[in-house]
Amino acid sequence: MSRAKNKSNRLTDKYLGTLHQGARASTRQHAKELRHSTTNAEQKLWSLIRNRQLKGKKFRRQHAVANYILDFYCNECKLAIELDGNFHTQTETKNYGELRTLSLNEQEITLLRFWNEQVLDEPERVLRKISEHL
């Protein structure tokens, strides 16, 4: 392998390591697969924030960070957005969500949560709330 290609690979690994904060390749692959099966609420929000539509900030969808896959993530602002459905009201899921939030906060990532219904019924309100954190 050429010297230039080695340097390029090291830079790519360093960038991905920072962007994904140590996410394993398998987690990144799973995130990639999730991008092909989105909910109506995820599709709606993505149509409103993609292509730097919100304050010129770049969002990624189904983005792997550490051991987690975030519904939406702005690396520049260290802001994650999660959309929750009805199954998130179960005790076990709520406990996992709280631990996940604490872990992300330790990495200086702010996590905003919205119910799917909020995104579908009140998208302007959701966008205002996200804007406050950008």
ABEGO torsion letter per residue (X at the ends): XBAAAAAAAAAAAAAAAAAAGGBBAAAAAAAAAAAABBBAAAAAAAAAABGGABGGBBBBBGBBBEABBBABBBAAAGBBBBBBBAAAABAAAAAAAAAAAAAAAAAGBBBBBBBAAAAAABAAAAAAAAAAAX
